[in-house]
Amino acid sequence: RKQRDDWIASKPKKDAPFLPRRRRAMESRGYPSYPSLQSNGNLVRQAHAIDVRTTGSKGTSEAEKSRRGQIVSGSAYCFASAGMVLMNKLVLSSYDFHAPNALLFYQTAVCLALVMISKVTGMVKTEPLSLKIVKVWFPVNLIFVGMLWSSFISLQLVGVAMVTVLKNLANIITICGDTLIYNRRYNVKVWLSLFLMVVSAVCGSLTDLTFTSKGYVYQLLNCCFTAFYSLHLRSVMDKVKTVTTNKSSLSEFSMVYYNNLLSLPLMFLLAWYFGEIPGALQESALGNPWFVCAATFSGVLGFGISFASLWFLSQTTATTYSLVGSLNKIPLAVLGILLFNTPTTISNLASIFVGLAAGVLFVRAKQTGVQK
């Protein structure tokens, strides 16, 4: 006992925090220490080594878990965004179906149904239906419908690879709107990437073996709708804060809910105007179960994009999110050429990949080149 008491008394106080909690508690109550035959310095070093190993293993496991979440969520986002384009191209071009507006109506209904099911089951939360929000949001929804409609028609007539390149032209209109409306300034790298986008679009259209003026007109119209939607959404998001229940911006799923709900009657009117409502139900493609499955799955992917984008944004930064979205266009263009046997040339391929590289450069330059 005297040897134990002398050892505890001679122990430096500064070493106490490094000792395990249970050992300190036992020693303070007078119990003999288990490794009493070892020196005090060895005890401190062993306890400190145990703490370091424990802390290091926890940090490593958390880092691996975070990295695994980024990979899985990023893969889901890439699959949903690319799969949506490929499935729409498949449905529009591979089956003998001549009612694209009715098909768009059906996909919107599927997406809205999934949002409602997720809302009822508590998976997601959306802003409740309010007439005040509808009045503020309806102008944005008109542009949203025009964006979907023009994209649908252009994808039916133009190849997937050229669609991905031509969509970059929406960035030019958006940047010009930022400069004129919001007084933002961008550096030389941003304007250089925009110039490359224009060059690739012009060269790609000149070398496109499946060129159709109607398809290109609809795609340019889609770029205008996309840019107007992006620019107008910023001002509307500030207005909608005053009419929401918690005085905050609409969440991603709330925007999906309102966009799809308000789009249904407008898309029905489009289908009726183009004469698709009487004959859509008599289309021979409806008797093909593969067509029905593909059309339904494309609507599911429309909902999946919203879920995957929110999941990916919660796991990574906005810069990585934009960069991955831009890089995802490269395999999308390649798959579009291979899966649908799109005829092409070396010069057309070069124009496509210059445009895709310009899109990646634009994302990187925009993150560092904006000045208010």
KEKE-3310 file (N, C-alpha, C; in steps of 0.2 Angstrom, whole numbers, plus 5000, padded with zeros to 4 digits):
npx = (5004:5010:5019:5011:5004:5014:5018:5007:5006:5018:5016:5015:5004:5001:5001:4989:4977:4980:4978:4967:4950:4943:4954:4959:4948:4947:4960:4958:4949:4956:4959:4971:4982:4981:4992:5004:5017:5024:5033:5029:5030:5029:5016:5009:5013:5007:4993:4991:4994:4984:4973:4975:4975:4962:4955:4960:4955:4941:4940:4945:4935:4924:4927:4928:4915:4909:4915:4910:4897:4896:4901:4890:4879:4882:4883:4870:4864:4870:4866:4852:4850:4856:4850:4837:4837:4841:4830:4819:4823:4823:4809:4803:4809:4811:4799:4783:4775:4765:4762:4768:4766:4755:4762:4771:4762:4758:4770:4772:4761:4764:4776:4770:4762:4771:4777:4766:4763:4775:4774:4763:4767:4777:4790:4795:4794:4783:4777:4761:4747:4743:4734:4740:4753:4752:4748:4760:4769:4765:4769:4782:4780:4774:4785:4792:4785:4785:4799:4800:4792:4798:4810:4807:4802:4813:4822:4816:4819:4833:4849:4856:4869:4871:4861:4865:4876:4871:4863:4872:4871:4862:4868:4875:4865:4860:4871:4873:4861:4863:4873:4867:4855:4857:4869:4882:4899:4910:4926:4939:4941:4928:4921:4929:4926:4912:4913:4920:4909:4900:4907:4908:4895:4891:4900:4897:4883:4885:4891:4883:4875:4862:4855:4841:4831:4820:4821:4833:4828:4818:4827:4835:4825:4822:4834:4832:4820:4826:4836:4828:4820:4829:4834:4822:4818:4826:4821:4808:4809:4813:4801:4792:4795:4787:4775:4775:4772:4782:4789:4800:4811:4805:4806:4816:4808:4795:4795:4795:4783:4774:4777:4774:4760:4754:4757:4750:4737:4741:4749:4739:4731:4740:4742:4729:4728:4737:4730:4731:4724:4711:4716:4727:4725:4722:4734:4745:4756:4753:4749:4760:4769:4782:4784:4775:4781:4793:4789:4783:4794:4803:4795:4797:4810:4811:4806:4816:4827:4826:4826:4839:4847:4846:4851:4864:4869:4868:4879:4890:4899:4893:4901:4907:4895:4890:4901:4902:4889:4892:4902:4896:4889:4898:4899:4886:4884:4892:4885:4873:4876:4881:4870:4859:4863:4868:4872:4888:4903:4921:4924:4912:4912:4923:4919:4908:4915:4923:4913:4908:4920:4921:4910:4914:4925:4918:4911:4921:4927:4917:4915:4925:4926:4916:4911:4904)
npy = (4994:5006:5008:5009:5021:5030:5030:5036:5048:5054:5056:5066:5080:5086:5075:5069:5071:5064:5050:5036:5038:5029:5023:5034:5037:5025:5026:5038:5033:5025:5012:5000:5002:4994:4992:4994:4991:4996:5010:5027:5036:5027:5023:5035:5037:5026:5027:5039:5035:5026:5035:5042:5033:5029:5041:5044:5033:5035:5047:5043:5034:5042:5051:5042:5038:5050:5052:5041:5044:5055:5049:5040:5048:5057:5048:5044:5056:5059:5048:5050:5062:5060:5049:5053:5061:5052:5042:5050:5053:5040:5036:5046:5044:5030:5023:5022:5035:5049:5060:5070:5081:5076:5065:5072:5078:5066:5062:5073:5071:5059:5062:5072:5064:5056:5065:5069:5057:5055:5066:5063:5052:5057:5058:5069:5087:5099:5116:5120:5121:5136:5151:5163:5160:5154:5164:5172:5163:5158:5166:5162:5148:5148:5150:5139:5129:5132:5129:5115:5110:5115:5109:5095:5094:5098:5088:5077:5079:5082:5076:5068:5072:5084:5091:5093:5101:5112:5117:5124:5137:5143:5148:5159:5169:5170:5175:5187:5193:5193:5203:5214:5216:5213:5219:5212:5207:5198:5189:5187:5173:5168:5174:5169:5155:5156:5161:5150:5141:5146:5145:5131:5127:5133:5127:5113:5113:5115:5104:5094:5079:5075:5087:5098:5111:5114:5107:5114:5127:5125:5121:5132:5141:5134:5137:5151:5151:5143:5152:5163:5158:5155:5168:5175:5168:5172:5184:5181:5172:5180:5187:5177:5174:5182:5177:5164:5151:5150:5162:5160:5155:5144:5127:5114:5103:5109:5118:5109:5103:5114:5118:5106:5104:5116:5115:5105:5108:5118:5110:5101:5110:5113:5100:5099:5110:5106:5096:5083:5077:5070:5059:5053:5043:5033:5029:5017:5014:5013:5001:4994:4987:4990:5003:5009:5007:5013:5027:5029:5027:5037:5048:5045:5047:5060:5065:5059:5066:5078:5074:5067:5078:5087:5078:5076:5089:5091:5083:5088:5102:5118:5121:5109:5102:5109:5107:5093:5091:5097:5089:5077:5078:5074:5059:5057:5063:5054:5041:5045:5045:5032:5023:5027:5026:5038:5046:5053:5064:5066:5079:5084:5077:5083:5096:5094:5089:5100:5110:5103:5103:5117:5120:5114:5122:5134:5133:5131:5144:5153:5151:5158:5170:5179:5196:5208)
npz = (5000:5004:4994:4983:4986:4987:4973:4967:4973:4968:4955:4941:4939:4927:4919:4921:4913:4901:4905:4905:4908:4917:4924:4931:4939:4947:4954:4961:4971:4978:4974:4969:4955:4939:4930:4939:4941:4931:4924:4927:4915:4905:4906:4903:4890:4884:4886:4879:4866:4864:4864:4853:4843:4844:4841:4828:4821:4821:4814:4802:4798:4797:4787:4776:4776:4772:4759:4753:4752:4744:4732:4729:4729:4719:4708:4707:4704:4691:4684:4684:4678:4665:4661:4660:4648:4638:4639:4636:4622:4617:4619:4610:4598:4594:4595:4586:4589:4589:4596:4605:4614:4621:4627:4635:4644:4651:4657:4666:4674:4680:4687:4696:4703:4710:4718:4726:4733:4740:4748:4756:4762:4770:4766:4759:4761:4757:4751:4756:4745:4739:4735:4734:4732:4720:4711:4711:4706:4694:4682:4681:4679:4666:4658:4661:4656:4643:4641:4644:4633:4621:4622:4622:4609:4601:4605:4599:4586:4584:4586:4601:4605:4598:4604:4617:4615:4609:4619:4627:4623:4630:4641:4636:4634:4647:4654:4648:4652:4666:4666:4660:4668:4682:4684:4684:4682:4672:4670:4658:4655:4656:4645:4635:4636:4632:4619:4613:4614:4605:4593:4593:4592:4580:4570:4573:4569:4555:4551:4554:4550:4551:4551:4554:4550:4558:4570:4575:4576:4586:4597:4599:4603:4615:4622:4624:4632:4643:4648:4651:4661:4671:4674:4677:4688:4699:4703:4706:4717:4727:4729:4732:4745:4753:4754:4758:4770:4781:4778:4769:4756:4742:4743:4735:4731:4733:4723:4712:4714:4713:4700:4692:4695:4691:4677:4671:4666:4656:4648:4643:4636:4626:4620:4615:4606:4596:4591:4597:4607:4603:4596:4603:4611:4603:4597:4590:4597:4610:4613:4615:4627:4631:4627:4635:4648:4646:4644:4656:4665:4661:4667:4680:4682:4680:4692:4700:4697:4704:4717:4717:4714:4726:4736:4731:4732:4746:4750:4744:4737:4729:4718:4714:4711:4700:4691:4690:4684:4672:4667:4665:4653:4644:4643:4641:4628:4620:4623:4617:4603:4601:4605:4598:4585:4578:4563:4560:4558:4558:4559:4564:4577:4583:4584:4593:4605:4608:4611:4623:4631:4632:4640:4652:4655:4656:4668:4678:4676:4679:4692:4698:4692:4694:4697:4707)
capx = (5000:5014:5022:5005:5002:5020:5018:5001:5008:5024:5014:5014:4997:5000:5000:4982:4972:4981:4977:4960:4945:4942:4960:4959:4943:4949:4965:4956:4945:4961:4961:4977:4982:4983:4999:5007:5024:5027:5034:5024:5031:5026:5008:5006:5013:5002:4987:4991:4994:4977:4968:4977:4973:4954:4953:4961:4950:4935:4941:4945:4928:4919:4930:4926:4908:4907:4917:4906:4890:4897:4901:4884:4874:4884:4882:4863:4862:4872:4861:4845:4850:4858:4844:4831:4837:4841:4824:4815:4825:4820:4802:4801:4811:4811:4792:4779:4771:4765:4758:4773:4763:4751:4767:4773:4757:4758:4776:4771:4756:4768:4780:4766:4759:4776:4778:4761:4764:4781:4772:4758:4771:4782:4797:4797:4789:4782:4773:4754:4744:4740:4732:4744:4759:4750:4748:4767:4773:4762:4773:4788:4777:4773:4791:4794:4781:4789:4806:4799:4789:4803:4815:4804:4801:4820:4825:4813:4822:4840:4853:4857:4875:4871:4857:4870:4881:4867:4860:4876:4870:4858:4873:4877:4859:4860:4877:4871:4856:4866:4877:4862:4850:4860:4876:4888:4904:4914:4932:4940:4940:4921:4919:4932:4922:4906:4915:4921:4903:4897:4911:4907:4888:4891:4903:4893:4877:4887:4894:4878:4872:4855:4852:4834:4830:4814:4824:4837:4824:4815:4832:4837:4819:4823:4839:4829:4816:4830:4839:4823:4818:4835:4834:4816:4817:4829:4817:4802:4811:4812:4794:4788:4796:4783:4768:4775:4770:4787:4793:4807:4811:4802:4811:4816:4802:4790:4795:4793:4776:4770:4778:4770:4753:4752:4759:4746:4732:4744:4751:4733:4729:4745:4740:4722:4729:4740:4726:4733:4719:4707:4720:4732:4723:4722:4740:4747:4762:4750:4748:4767:4771:4789:4783:4772:4786:4798:4786:4782:4801:4805:4792:4800:4817:4810:4805:4822:4832:4825:4828:4846:4851:4846:4855:4871:4871:4869:4885:4896:4899:4889:4905:4907:4889:4890:4906:4900:4884:4895:4906:4891:4887:4902:4897:4879:4884:4894:4880:4868:4878:4881:4864:4854:4866:4868:4878:4892:4909:4926:4923:4906:4914:4927:4915:4904:4919:4925:4908:4908:4925:4920:4905:4917:4929:4914:4909:4927:4929:4912:4916:4931:4927:4911:4912:4898)
capy = (5000:5012:5008:5012:5028:5034:5031:5040:5055:5056:5056:5073:5082:5087:5069:5066:5071:5059:5044:5034:5040:5024:5022:5040:5036:5020:5028:5043:5030:5021:5006:4999:5003:4988:4992:4998:4989:5000:5017:5033:5038:5022:5024:5041:5036:5021:5030:5044:5031:5023:5040:5044:5028:5029:5047:5043:5028:5038:5052:5040:5031:5048:5053:5037:5038:5056:5051:5036:5047:5059:5045:5037:5053:5060:5043:5044:5062:5058:5043:5053:5068:5057:5044:5057:5063:5046:5039:5054:5052:5033:5036:5050:5042:5023:5021:5026:5039:5055:5065:5072:5085:5071:5061:5077:5078:5060:5062:5077:5068:5054:5066:5075:5059:5054:5070:5068:5051:5056:5071:5060:5047:5060:5058:5076:5092:5104:5121:5119:5124:5143:5155:5169:5158:5153:5171:5174:5158:5157:5168:5157:5142:5148:5149:5132:5124:5133:5126:5108:5109:5116:5104:5089:5094:5098:5081:5072:5080:5083:5071:5069:5075:5091:5095:5095:5107:5118:5119:5128:5143:5147:5152:5166:5173:5171:5179:5194:5195:5195:5209:5220:5217:5212:5223:5208:5207:5192:5189:5185:5166:5166:5176:5165:5149:5157:5161:5143:5138:5148:5142:5123:5126:5134:5121:5107:5113:5115:5097:5089:5075:5075:5094:5100:5118:5115:5105:5119:5132:5123:5121:5139:5143:5131:5141:5157:5149:5141:5158:5168:5155:5156:5175:5178:5164:5175:5189:5178:5169:5185:5189:5172:5173:5186:5173:5157:5150:5152:5168:5158:5153:5138:5121:5111:5099:5114:5121:5103:5102:5119:5118:5101:5105:5121:5114:5100:5111:5121:5105:5099:5114:5112:5094:5100:5114:5103:5090:5077:5074:5065:5054:5051:5036:5028:5028:5010:5013:5012:4993:4991:4987:4993:5010:5012:5007:5018:5033:5030:5027:5044:5052:5043:5050:5067:5066:5057:5072:5083:5070:5066:5084:5089:5073:5077:5096:5091:5080:5091:5110:5120:5121:5102:5100:5111:5104:5086:5091:5098:5083:5072:5079:5070:5052:5058:5064:5048:5037:5047:5044:5025:5020:5029:5026:5044:5047:5059:5064:5068:5087:5085:5075:5088:5102:5092:5089:5107:5113:5100:5106:5124:5120:5113:5128:5139:5132:5133:5151:5157:5151:5162:5176:5184:5202:5212)
capz = (5000:5004:4987:4978:4988:4985:4966:4965:4975:4964:4948:4939:4938:4920:4915:4922:4907:4896:4907:4904:4913:4922:4928:4936:4944:4952:4958:4966:4976:4982:4971:4966:4948:4936:4928:4944:4941:4925:4925:4925:4909:4900:4907:4900:4883:4882:4886:4874:4860:4863:4862:4846:4838:4844:4837:4821:4817:4820:4809:4795:4796:4795:4780:4771:4775:4768:4753:4750:4751:4738:4726:4728:4727:4713:4703:4706:4700:4684:4681:4683:4673:4658:4659:4658:4641:4634:4639:4631:4615:4615:4618:4605:4591:4593:4594:4582:4593:4586:4601:4610:4619:4626:4631:4640:4649:4655:4661:4671:4679:4684:4692:4701:4707:4714:4723:4731:4737:4744:4753:4760:4767:4774:4764:4758:4763:4752:4753:4755:4740:4741:4729:4734:4729:4713:4708:4711:4703:4687:4676:4680:4676:4659:4655:4663:4651:4636:4641:4643:4627:4616:4623:4620:4601:4598:4606:4594:4579:4584:4590:4608:4606:4596:4609:4623:4613:4608:4626:4630:4621:4635:4645:4633:4635:4654:4656:4645:4656:4672:4665:4659:4673:4688:4684:4686:4677:4672:4668:4651:4654:4655:4639:4630:4635:4628:4612:4611:4614:4599:4588:4592:4589:4572:4567:4574:4564:4548:4549:4556:4544:4552:4552:4552:4553:4563:4576:4577:4579:4593:4602:4600:4607:4621:4625:4626:4638:4649:4651:4654:4667:4676:4676:4681:4694:4704:4706:4709:4723:4733:4730:4735:4752:4757:4754:4760:4777:4785:4775:4767:4749:4741:4743:4728:4730:4733:4716:4708:4716:4710:4692:4689:4696:4686:4670:4668:4662:4651:4643:4640:4631:4620:4616:4612:4601:4591:4588:4599:4612:4601:4593:4607:4614:4597:4594:4590:4602:4617:4614:4616:4635:4632:4626:4641:4653:4645:4645:4664:4668:4660:4672:4687:4682:4681:4699:4703:4696:4710:4723:4717:4715:4733:4739:4729:4735:4753:4751:4741:4736:4723:4713:4712:4708:4693:4687:4688:4679:4665:4664:4664:4646:4639:4642:4638:4621:4617:4623:4612:4597:4600:4606:4593:4578:4575:4558:4561:4555:4562:4561:4569:4583:4585:4586:4599:4611:4609:4615:4629:4635:4634:4645:4658:4656:4658:4675:4682:4675:4682:4700:4701:4688:4694:4701:4708)
cpx = (5004:5017:5017:5004:5008:5020:5013:5003:5014:5022:5012:5007:4996:4999:4993:4977:4973:4979:4969:4956:4944:4948:4960:4954:4945:4955:4963:4952:4950:4962:4968:4977:4984:4990:5004:5015:5027:5028:5029:5024:5028:5018:5006:5007:5008:4995:4986:4990:4987:4972:4969:4974:4965:4952:4954:4957:4944:4935:4941:4939:4924:4921:4928:4919:4906:4909:4912:4899:4891:4897:4894:4879:4876:4883:4874:4861:4864:4868:4855:4845:4851:4852:4838:4831:4837:4834:4819:4816:4822:4813:4800:4803:4811:4804:4788:4773:4771:4761:4763:4770:4759:4756:4770:4768:4757:4764:4775:4766:4760:4772:4776:4763:4764:4777:4772:4761:4770:4779:4767:4762:4776:4789:4799:4792:4789:4777:4766:4752:4741:4739:4737:4751:4758:4751:4755:4771:4771:4766:4779:4786:4776:4780:4794:4791:4784:4796:4805:4797:4794:4808:4813:4804:4808:4823:4822:4817:4829:4843:4855:4864:4875:4866:4861:4874:4877:4864:4865:4875:4865:4862:4875:4871:4859:4865:4875:4866:4858:4870:4872:4857:4853:4867:4882:4893:4908:4921:4933:4939:4933:4919:4923:4928:4916:4908:4916:4914:4899:4900:4909:4900:4887:4894:4900:4887:4879:4889:4889:4875:4865:4852:4845:4833:4825:4817:4829:4833:4821:4821:4834:4831:4820:4828:4836:4825:4820:4833:4834:4820:4823:4835:4828:4815:4820:4825:4811:4803:4811:4805:4790:4789:4791:4776:4769:4774:4776:4792:4800:4806:4808:4808:4811:4810:4795:4789:4793:4786:4772:4771:4774:4763:4750:4753:4754:4740:4735:4746:4745:4731:4734:4743:4733:4723:4732:4736:4728:4728:4714:4710:4725:4731:4722:4728:4742:4752:4759:4749:4755:4768:4777:4788:4780:4777:4791:4796:4785:4789:4804:4802:4795:4807:4816:4809:4812:4827:4832:4828:4836:4850:4851:4851:4862:4873:4872:4876:4891:4895:4895:4894:4906:4901:4888:4895:4904:4894:4887:4899:4902:4889:4891:4900:4890:4879:4887:4889:4874:4870:4878:4874:4859:4857:4866:4874:4882:4899:4915:4926:4918:4908:4918:4924:4911:4909:4922:4920:4907:4914:4924:4915:4909:4922:4924:4912:4915:4928:4923:4912:4921:4931:4921:4913:4906:4900)
cpy = (5006:5013:5012:5019:5033:5035:5036:5047:5058:5057:5064:5075:5083:5081:5066:5066:5066:5052:5042:5036:5035:5023:5028:5039:5031:5022:5033:5039:5025:5014:5005:4999:4996:4988:4996:4996:4993:5007:5022:5035:5034:5022:5029:5040:5031:5023:5035:5041:5028:5028:5042:5039:5028:5035:5046:5038:5031:5043:5049:5037:5036:5050:5048:5037:5044:5055:5046:5039:5052:5055:5042:5042:5056:5055:5043:5051:5062:5053:5046:5058:5065:5053:5047:5059:5057:5042:5043:5053:5045:5033:5040:5048:5035:5020:5025:5029:5046:5060:5067:5076:5081:5067:5066:5078:5072:5060:5067:5075:5063:5057:5069:5070:5056:5059:5070:5062:5052:5061:5067:5055:5050:5060:5065:5080:5097:5110:5119:5123:5131:5147:5161:5166:5156:5159:5173:5170:5157:5159:5164:5150:5142:5147:5142:5128:5125:5130:5119:5107:5110:5111:5097:5089:5094:5091:5076:5073:5081:5078:5073:5073:5082:5095:5097:5101:5113:5121:5124:5136:5147:5150:5159:5171:5175:5176:5186:5197:5197:5202:5215:5221:5217:5216:5218:5208:5201:5193:5187:5178:5164:5168:5172:5158:5150:5158:5154:5139:5139:5145:5134:5122:5127:5129:5115:5107:5112:5108:5092:5086:5075:5082:5095:5107:5118:5113:5110:5125:5131:5123:5128:5142:5140:5135:5147:5156:5147:5147:5163:5165:5156:5163:5177:5174:5168:5180:5187:5175:5174:5187:5184:5171:5177:5182:5166:5157:5152:5158:5166:5156:5146:5133:5119:5107:5103:5116:5115:5102:5107:5119:5112:5102:5110:5120:5109:5103:5115:5116:5102:5103:5114:5106:5095:5105:5111:5097:5083:5073:5069:5059:5050:5044:5031:5026:5020:5009:5011:5005:4990:4992:4991:5000:5013:5012:5012:5025:5034:5031:5034:5049:5051:5047:5057:5069:5064:5062:5077:5080:5070:5073:5087:5085:5075:5084:5095:5087:5083:5099:5111:5119:5114:5099:5102:5108:5096:5086:5093:5093:5078:5072:5075:5063:5052:5058:5057:5042:5038:5045:5036:5021:5021:5029:5032:5045:5053:5058:5066:5075:5088:5083:5080:5094:5100:5092:5096:5111:5110:5103:5113:5125:5119:5119:5134:5139:5134:5141:5155:5157:5156:5169:5181:5190:5206:5219)
cpz = (5000:4997:4982:4980:4986:4977:4964:4967:4971:4957:4946:4937:4931:4916:4916:4917:4902:4898:4906:4910:4919:4927:4933:4941:4949:4957:4963:4972:4980:4980:4968:4958:4945:4934:4933:4944:4935:4927:4924:4918:4904:4900:4903:4892:4880:4881:4881:4867:4859:4861:4855:4841:4838:4840:4830:4817:4816:4815:4802:4793:4794:4788:4775:4770:4771:4761:4749:4748:4745:4732:4724:4726:4720:4707:4702:4702:4693:4681:4679:4678:4666:4656:4657:4650:4636:4634:4635:4624:4613:4614:4612:4598:4590:4593:4590:4585:4591:4590:4606:4615:4624:4630:4636:4646:4654:4659:4667:4676:4683:4689:4698:4706:4712:4720:4728:4735:4742:4750:4758:4765:4771:4772:4762:4761:4758:4754:4752:4749:4742:4735:4728:4730:4721:4709:4706:4706:4696:4682:4675:4677:4669:4655:4656:4658:4644:4636:4640:4636:4621:4616:4621:4612:4598:4599:4601:4587:4578:4588:4597:4609:4604:4601:4615:4621:4612:4614:4629:4628:4625:4640:4643:4635:4643:4657:4654:4650:4663:4671:4664:4665:4680:4689:4686:4680:4678:4668:4661:4650:4653:4648:4633:4630:4632:4621:4609:4610:4607:4593:4587:4590:4582:4568:4567:4569:4557:4546:4552:4550:4545:4553:4549:4555:4558:4569:4579:4580:4585:4598:4604:4604:4614:4625:4628:4632:4644:4652:4654:4661:4673:4678:4680:4687:4700:4708:4709:4716:4729:4734:4734:4742:4756:4758:4756:4768:4782:4783:4773:4759:4748:4741:4736:4727:4730:4726:4711:4708:4712:4702:4689:4689:4691:4679:4667:4664:4656:4646:4640:4635:4625:4616:4612:4606:4595:4588:4591:4604:4609:4599:4597:4609:4609:4594:4595:4596:4609:4618:4615:4623:4636:4631:4633:4647:4652:4646:4653:4667:4667:4665:4679:4687:4682:4688:4702:4702:4702:4716:4723:4717:4722:4737:4738:4732:4742:4755:4749:4741:4730:4717:4710:4709:4701:4689:4685:4683:4672:4662:4662:4656:4642:4638:4639:4630:4617:4617:4618:4605:4596:4600:4601:4585:4574:4570:4560:4557:4560:4564:4565:4576:4587:4588:4593:4605:4612:4613:4622:4634:4637:4639:4652:4660:4659:4666:4679:4682:4679:4689:4702:4697:4689:4699:4701:4707)
residu = (ARG:LYS:GLN:ARG:ASP:ASP:TRP:ILE:ALA:SER:LYS:PRO:LYS:LYS:ASP:ALA:PRO:PHE:LEU:PRO:ARG:ARG:ARG:ARG:ALA:MET:GLU:SER:ARG:GLY:TYR:PRO:SER:TYR:PRO:SER:LEU:GLN:SER:ASN:GLY:ASN:LEU:VAL:ARG:GLN:ALA:HIS:ALA:ILE:ASP:VAL:ARG:THR:THR:GLY:SER:LYS:GLY:THR:SER:GLU:ALA:GLU:LYS:SER:ARG:ARG:GLY:GLN:ILE:VAL:SER:GLY:SER:ALA:TYR:CYS:PHE:ALA:SER:ALA:GLY:MET:VAL:LEU:MET:ASN:LYS:LEU:VAL:LEU:SER:SER:TYR:ASP:PHE:HIS:ALA:PRO:ASN:ALA:LEU:LEU:PHE:TYR:GLN:THR:ALA:VAL:CYS:LEU:ALA:LEU:VAL:MET:ILE:SER:LYS:VAL:THR:GLY:MET:VAL:LYS:THR:GLU:PRO:LEU:SER:LEU:LYS:ILE:VAL:LYS:VAL:TRP:PHE:PRO:VAL:ASN:LEU:ILE:PHE:VAL:GLY:MET:LEU:TRP:SER:SER:PHE:ILE:SER:LEU:GLN:LEU:VAL:GLY:VAL:ALA:MET:VAL:THR:VAL:LEU:LYS:ASN:LEU:ALA:ASN:ILE:ILE:THR:ILE:CYS:GLY:ASP:THR:LEU:ILE:TYR:ASN:ARG:ARG:TYR:ASN:VAL:LYS:VAL:TRP:LEU:SER:LEU:PHE:LEU:MET:VAL:VAL:SER:ALA:VAL:CYS:GLY:SER:LEU:THR:ASP:LEU:THR:PHE:THR:SER:LYS:GLY:TYR:VAL:TYR:GLN:LEU:LEU:ASN:CYS:CYS:PHE:THR:ALA:PHE:TYR:SER:LEU:HIS:LEU:ARG:SER:VAL:MET:ASP:LYS:VAL:LYS:THR:VAL:THR:THR:ASN:LYS:SER:SER:LEU:SER:GLU:PHE:SER:MET:VAL:TYR:TYR:ASN:ASN:LEU:LEU:SER:LEU:PRO:LEU:MET:PHE:LEU:LEU:ALA:TRP:TYR:PHE:GLY:GLU:ILE:PRO:GLY:ALA:LEU:GLN:GLU:SER:ALA:LEU:GLY:ASN:PRO:TRP:PHE:VAL:CYS:ALA:ALA:THR:PHE:SER:GLY:VAL:LEU:GLY:PHE:GLY:ILE:SER:PHE:ALA:SER:LEU:TRP:PHE:LEU:SER:GLN:THR:THR:ALA:THR:THR:TYR:SER:LEU:VAL:GLY:SER:LEU:ASN:LYS:ILE:PRO:LEU:ALA:VAL:LEU:GLY:ILE:LEU:LEU:PHE:ASN:THR:PRO:THR:THR:ILE:SER:ASN:LEU:ALA:SER:ILE:PHE:VAL:GLY:LEU:ALA:ALA:GLY:VAL:LEU:PHE:VAL:ARG:ALA:LYS:GLN:THR:GLY:VAL:GLN:LYS)
# end
